[in-house]
Structures are given as C-alpha cells and as structure tokens.
Amino acid sequence: MVPQPDHQPISYGFLFILFFSSIISAKYACELTERSSLMSFSLSLSSPPLNWTSVDCCQWEGITCDQDGLVTQLLLPSKGLKGGIFPSSLANLTHLTHLNLSHNLLYGSLNQTGFFSSLNSLEILDLSSNLLSGELPASLPSRNVIRMVDLSSNHLHGEIPSSFFQQAWNLTSFSVGNNTLTGSIPSSICLHSSPSIRLLDFSFNKFSGNIFPGLGACSKLQVFRAGYNNISGLLPDDIYNASTLEEITLPRNSLYGAIGERIANLTNLTILDLQSNGLSGLLPASIGKLSKLKLMFLQFNNLQGSLPPSLMNCTNLVELNLGLNLFEGNISTLDFSKLVKLTEIDLGHNNFTGFWPVSLYSCKSLKAIRLSKNNLEVQIQPEILSLQFLSFLSISYTRLTNATGAIKILMGCKSLKVLLLSSSFYLGEEIPALDNMDDFDGFQNLQMLDLSNCKLSGQIPAWLSKLKKLEVLILNFNRITGPIPSWLGTLPRLFVVALGSNQISGEIPKELFRLPMLVSEKTAVQVDDDVLELPIYTSTNGTLLQYKLSYFPRVLDIRNNSISGSIPIEIGQLQLLQILYLNMNNFSGTIPEQISNLKNLEGLDLSMNHLSGDIPSSLASLSFLKSFNVSYNDLQGSIPTGTQLQSFNASAFEGNSKLCGAPLPNECHPKNGPDAEHKNNQDVDNGHQILWFELSVVLGFIVGFLGVCCSLLFNNTWRYRYFQFLDNVQHKLYLMQRKLRRVRVDRQLQDQVQVSNQRPEVNSSNLYSDTDGKNWSEIATLTSHNAAKPPPFNDPTKEDPYASLGTEEEIFFDTSNIEGGEIQTQDLRFTGN
C-alpha cells in the first residue's frame, strides 16, 4: 500500500491565513458606532428608504471610510430624501470631511443643535436646494479646515453673524444665494478671517445697505455675486483692487453713481453684470483694457454719453447689452468688425443717431440684434443675409423705408424667428404682397412678426398663409382693408392674432375659430418652446424678462375695425383663449351663450357695438375673468345677480339704457303685479298719442320732400349746391362720430387704467386711442431716467410668468387686477421695440 502524503500541515496553514486575513479585514470594516449613527439617520427619513442593508457600512451607497473604518464622506445628493437633517446621531460622525446632501427635501434648523460644533474635520459642506430654515449658527464648523460651504436655495433668514467667518482661514467658497437673509454683505470677510476666498455668492436674498470696503483685500477672489437684493449706494472703490476678479454680478439692486475708470485694473474680468440699477455717468474710456471680457450687461441704468471707441477692443465679447440707458452719439462710426465672437447685441431704447452700423455684417456669429427705439436711419441691405445664425431682429421705432424691399430681403434670413418692425415704416406704404406664391419659401422659421403702427395699407398678405411656424402675428394700428382671410384659421401654431385698429370689414370667418392652438389641448400642436436669444420685456407691476413666446396669453384682438354681422356661436370652440377684444366694431345680434365655454378667458371686451338682448347669465362661469366691458351697446334686462360680473365698475355697463341692476345705479322694476298693469294701461294711452304724432310728422315730411325735390328738379344751381351741402354734412358727422368715439374710450380708460410708474415700466397713456402715432407697443417711454436711485426691480425668477403679462417693447399683454371689488383694466398692449 502506497503511503498517502500528509496534508494536515497545509490545511492548518490555509486556515491560519484565512483567520489572519479576517482579522485584517475586520480592522478596516465600519466602526459599530459609525454604523449605528448612520442607521439612526436613515430611520429618521420618511422616504425613500436607503438601501443600507449590508453589515459593513463602508460598503453602503454614498459612504466612504478611511482605513480605520471611520466614515469620512457622506454623499447623497438628489436622492429625494425627506426628513430632518440633523438628528443627534449624525453629529457622532466626527471624522466626516465631506457632507453633501444637496437637492433633497430635508428640513430643520442649522442653529438648533450642536451639529456644527462636533464636525471638527469637515472640509466640504453642501446642503443646497433643501428646505432648511432658521438663522445661521454663530460660526462655521471646523473653522480651521473648512474649505467650501454651500447653503443656497433654502429658507434661511436673519443676518450673517459677525463671528460666522472667524478663523475660517482656508475657506475658498461660500454660497448662500436664494434665501431670505438680511442685513449687510459681509465685505470684510478677507480682512479678518478668510483671505483665501475665491467665490462669494449672496444673490437672491434681502441684503440691504451699502457694500462697505474690504473686498479689495480678497487677493484671490474670482467670483462676486450679490444680485437681486436691496443693496444701495456706490460701488466700493476698493473692489477694483481685487485684480483676480473674473466675475462681478450685481444685477437688480439700487446701486448708483458711475463705473470708475479703475475698472481697467480688472484685466481678468470675463463677466460684468450691473444691469437694472441706477448707475449713471459715462462708460469708462478704459473699458477697452478688459480684453478677456465675454459678457457685459449694463441695461436698465442711466448711463449716458457716447460709447468709447475702446469698447471695440474687447474682442472676446460674446454678449453686449447696453439697452435702456441714455447713451447717445453716432453708432455708425463704431467699428464692430473686431467683435468676431459677438452673438448678441442690444443697444435698444437709447438716443443713438446715425445709420445702421454696416460693420455689424462682419460679426458672422450674430444671433440677436436689437437697435429699436433709437434715432436711426435703417436701410435693410442684402448683406444681412450673411448673418446665417440671425434669429432675433428688432429695429422697431427707427426710420425704415422701402417696406417691400426690406421684407423681401429679410425673407431670406433662414434662421429668423422673431422680427419686430413696429413703428418703423412711416411713409404710408402698401403692405408687401408677392405675385408668385407657388415658389414662396421665406420666413420658414418665423415665430413672431410685429408690423404694427407702420401705416401699411392694402389687405392681409397671402404669403402669411405659408408661415406654418408663426405663433404671434401683430398688425395693429395700420390701414389694412378688406376682410379677415379664412386661411388665417389654418395656421397650426398661431395663438396671438392682433389685427386691431385697422379698416378691416366684412364678417369674421368661421375658420378663425378653428385655430388649433386655441381650440383645445388635443388640437394644439407640440411646438418648440425655444428660449429667445434676447428677452421680451413685459410689464405690469414690475418688469419681467420673457425669454419664451409660450409665456404670453392666447389672444384674439380685432378691436376698432368695421367688422359687421353677428358674433358666431363657433367662438365657443376657442377654449384656450385668454383675451378676446371685439370692441369698437359693428357687431349686431345677441351675445352668444357659447362665450361661456371659454373657461380660460381673462379679458373680454364687447363694448361700442350694436349688440342687443340680455347679458347671458352663463358668463358668470368665467371664473378667471379680470377685465370685462359691454358698454355702449343696446343691451337690456338685468345684469346677472350674485355673479362676478357685478364686481366690475359701472363703466363696464354704461351706455345701455335698458340695462339695469348692480353695479348700475338704476334698479330693475318687477315685471308683474298691479304696478305693471297700471303701467301697461298708460303705455296704451301713450301709444295712441304717439301714433297720431307720427302720422303728422310723416305727412309734413312728404309735403316738404316734394317741395324740395321739385325745386331741385328744375334748378341746376340749387341741385349742385344741395348735394355739395349733403357731402359736407356727411363728412362732418363722420368726423364728429370718430371724435366722440375717441373721447368715450379715453374717458373710459382714464377711469379704469392704473399704470405703475415704477421704473423700468413704461409711461402708458391710452394705447388704444385711434391716433396715427400710437400702437400697442408705442407708449414705452421710460420713466425715472433722471432718478438717482431707482427702486429695485422685481425678481423675475421668483414670480409667476403668467401673473404679469405685459410688454414694454415688443408685446404688451397686461391682464387686469381687481382690488376692492373695482376693476383696474390694464389693457392688452402690443409694443414695438
């Protein structure tokens, strides 16, 4: 028998190795106290549960340990965690260096526990985008080692304690943006505590007061953000000492004074955003030394003087916005050809003179140009076709000639989406029409067209029927004649139809009530909700910057024309319509009940027509209705009681002699009973008297008529002068009618319209008066240009974009406010920019 080898020593050795390795692995496993702390934190969360089931907590999601099994990193961003953030157990993670619980739904106060004081090793703290509340604690955790703190987008309030940054020597980034913190900006942070700071973000809070000196001591500061606060005073001069600065962002405050010449020291600056303040003075001549500058936003200030030629040395500029200031000078002398990287330029709403800068054609990357509301002569040249990426063009309120030539050239801009030419063509030209429609391929990407207040005559051009992407069409305040074409109702994306204050006649085509974007959500096509390169300024109680056409309400405005016939019952199909203006026309018949189907309607104006019958009680179901007017018709009966209609001012119902009930002063009388019978008997007697009177009038008229006719028949001179007299009378009656119509509208709007004078809102007079010089968008002269300290702007990111719809330069859709039961109508205003 062959002896078997002895494997016993090998087996024992293998077991010894396994045992030794298990001891080693146990050494690096999660510490029991650390595991217990993490489990307590997990159990405190309401949802969703963390998948922490294994024995070794160092293997759990979001957990990192050191070689001693101590937790050093807890990283659980964007996990949908809900619950309190700081149970006492979490404070036991004393070796934690990185804590990131951002973008969750965690609540609690940083000041209620001793959490901060126990985390002596913390270097990175990111609790942004949660629901944290309360005040900041007296000091930062791990003062000597903390490097980054991000508490932005929470509900923190109160002031930043003076001791908060003490001994935070290594702090490089601090962000508390988008809270409700108050007090002053801690600008002395680098003088006493954190000389290594690189980023400071205090934006979107309620900080106030001046920015005190101290930022100049931040020798490593690269980003300083404090926009959308209530900061006032001058820019601190020592900020120009922080030569490492790459970004200064202070929009929408109340800063005033001039931009100092020493800004040339900031040679690393790439972003300068001081928009929406009260800055004045000249743009520094040394601005050209900022050769790295990419974004310059100085709009909505009081800056004045000519643009320094050195500005053209900022050859890295990508976006330049100097709109809504007091700049002047001849811009055609500036050489923009050096700005080869420029994609957006906004010089609108200034006092520039001269011609269209031909050198702009050299900026081949341009996507957006706004030169509106300047004293410019503009002649569209074929060279504009070289700007292949141009999608936004606004040259409203300039002086354009040759409407047909200009439109035909612009049709070749294949990328053009927004074209604003309001109040530009001033020679009374005919609206461009094309002979050959079969080969038409222009404006194929156009989404918004504004040709309002251009004194254009002729009919609505047929080439508009080819614009399948058109969403907003504004032709108000022209001299357009003829009927509304039926093909207008076939445009698949159109939701704003503005044809008011023209000479359009005929009846409304029923096809107009089939617009897919206004009928229902099912028929509305999926449109590209593109962000515009430049904003459309909207204004009611503040200024909003609308970057999407979808933010505007759905509108049908055909007011102040000569449209006749009844209001078709098909109007009830436009269930998505928000504003309907049919006033100042020749509509007859009754108000159709189907209007009550327009459940989204916010503004309804049927005034100054020949409508008769009762006001349908079903209109009370329009729960979103904010403006309403049926004045100066032939309506009768009682105003529906117990409804929202009675909350409107009496002027909304005046001019209807047979209309009664609140809010009108005349009460409705009962229709039955003894009083009614007595009244009927009186009516019979009065009827006989009226009949005899009418017969006598008719006989007298016949005798007089025959006498006049015989005289005219036999006397040529008398006949000529008679008909000349009739023409003069007819003309004077027409002029008196138009004048009376205007006076009524002016008086009505003066009683109803309340327009805020807060800058940068517009000075709005009656935008709907029948004058040649005004249109939807015209009255946009800025107020408070000479104010040294304008009030702070409302924050557009914190407002509902649908709550305030009005435009300051392109298109105004001001809805109405009801205060104290009295409506203040802020009409639908389209402006040209």
C-alpha positions, 0 to 999 in steps of 0.5 A: 500500500502506497503511503498517502502524503500528509496534508494536515500541515497545509490545511492548518496553514490555509486556515491560519491565513484565512483567520489572519486575513479576517482579522485584517479585514475586520480592522478596516470594516465600519466602526459599530458606532459609525454604523449605528449613527448612520442607521439612526439617520436613515430611520429618521427619513420618511422616504425613500428608504436607503438601501443600507442593508449590508453589515459593513457600512463602508460598503453602503451607497454614498459612504466612504471610510478611511482605513480605520473604518471611520466614515469620512464622506457622506454623499447623497445628493438628489436622492429625494430624501425627506426628513430632518437633517440633523438628528443627534446621531449624525453629529457622532460622525466626527471624522466626516470631511465631506457632507453633501446632501444637496437637492433633497427635501430635508428640513430643520434648523442649522442653529438648533443643535450642536451639529456644527460644533462636533464636525471638527474635520469637515472640509466640504459642506453642501446642503443646497436646494433643501428646505432648511430654515432658521438663522445661521449658527454663530460660526462655521464648523471646523473653522480651521479646515473648512474649505467650501460651504454651500447653503443656497436655495433654502429658507434661511433668514436673519443676518450673517453673524459677525463671528460666522467667518472667524478663523475660517482661514482656508475657506475658498467658497461660500454660497448662500444665494436664494434665501431670505437673509438680511442685513449687510454683505459681509465685505470684510470677510478677507480682512479678518478671517478668510483671505483665501476666498475665491467665490462669494455668492449672496444673490437672491436674498434681502441684503440691504445697505451699502457694500462697505470696503474690504473686498479689495483685500480678497487677493484671490477672489474670482467670483462676486455675486450679490444680485437681486437684493436691496443693496444701495449706494456706490460701488466700493472703490476698493473692489477694483483692487481685487485684480483676480476678479473674473466675475462681478454680478450685481444685477437688480439692486439700487446701486448708483453713481458711475463705473470708475475708470479703475475698472481697467485694473480688472484685466481678468474680468470675463463677466460684468453684470450691473444691469437694472440699477441706477448707475449713471455717468459715462462708460469708462474710456478704459473699458477697452483694457478688459480684453478677456471680457465675454459678457457685459450687461449694463441695461436698465441704468442711466448711463449716458454719453457716447460709447468709447471707441475702446469698447471695440477692443474687447474682442472676446465679447460674446454678449453686449447689452447696453439697452435702456440707458441714455447713451447717445452719439453716432453708432455708425462710426463704431467699428464692430468688425473686431467683435468676431465672437459677438452673438448678441447685441442690444443697444435698444431704447437709447438716443443713438443717431446715425445709420445702421452700423454696416460693420455689424455684417462682419460679426458672422456669429450674430444671433440677436440684434436689437437697435429699436427705439433709437434715432436711426436711419435703417436701410435693410441691405442684402448683406444681412443675409450673411448673418446665417445664425440671425434669429432675433431682429428688432429695429422697431421705432427707427426710420425704415423705408422701402417696406417691400424691399426690406421684407423681401430681403429679410425673407431670406434670413433662414434662421429668423424667428422673431422680427419686430418692425413696429413703428418703423415704416412711416411713409404710408406704404402698401403692405408687401404682397408677392405675385408668385406664391407657388415658389414662396419659401421665406420666413420658414422659421418665423415665430413672431412678426410685429408690423404694427403702427407702420401705416401699411395699407392694402389687405392681409398678405397671402404669403402669411398663409405659408408661415406654418411656424408663426405663433404671434402675428401683430398688425395693429394700428395700420390701414389694412382693408378688406376682410379677415382671410379664412386661411388665417384659421389654418395656421397650426401654431398661431395663438396671438392674432392682433389685427386691431385698429385697422379698416378691416370689414366684412364678417369674421370667418368661421375658420378663425375659430378653428385655430388649433392652438386655441381650440383645445389641448388635443388640437394644439400642436407640440411646438418648440418652446425655444428660449429667445436669444434676447428677452421680451420685456413685459410689464405690469407691476414690475418688469419681467424678462420673457425669454419664451413666446409660450409665456404670453396669453392666447389672444384674439384682438380685432378691436376698432375695425368695421367688422359687421354681422353677428358674433358666431356661436363657433367662438365657443370652440376657442377654449384656450383663449385668454383675451378676446377684444371685439370692441369698437366694431359693428357687431349686431345680434345677441351675445352668444351663450357659447362665450361661456365655454371659454373657461380660460378667458381673462379679458373680454371686451364687447363694448361700442357695438350694436349688440342687443338682448340680455347679458347671458347669465352663463358668463358668470362661469368665467371664473378667471375673468379680470377685465370685462366691458359691454358698454355702449351697446343696446343691451337690456334686462338685468345684469346677472345677480350674485355673479362676478360680473357685478364686481366690475365698475359701472363703466363696464355697463354704461351706455345701455339704457335698458340695462339695469341692476348692480353695479348700475345705479338704476334698479330693475322694476318687477315685471308683474303685479298691479304696478305693471298693469297700471303701467301697461294701461298708460303705455296704451294711452301713450301709444295712441298719442304717439301714433297720431304724432307720427302720422303728422310728422310723416305727412309734413315730411312728404309735403316738404320732400316734394317741395324740395325735390321739385325745386331741385328738379328744375334748378341746376344751381340749387341741385349742385349746391344741395348735394355739395351741402349733403357731402359736407354734412356727411363728412362732418358727422363722420368726423364728429362720430370718430371724435366722440368715439375717441373721447368715450374710450379715453374717458373710459380708460382714464377711469379704469387704467392704473399704470405703475410708474415704477421704473423700468415700466413704461409711461402708458397713456391710452394705447388704444386711442385711434391716433396715427402715432400710437400702437400697442407697443408705442407708449414705452417711454421710460420713466425715472431716467433722471432718478438717482436711485431707482427702486429695485426691480422685481425678481423675475425668477421668483414670480409667476410668468403668467401673473404679469403679462405685459410688454414694454417693447415688443408685446404688451399683454397686461391682464387686469387686477381687481382690488376692492371689488373695482376693476383696474383694466390694464389693457392688452398692449402690443409694443414695438421695440 
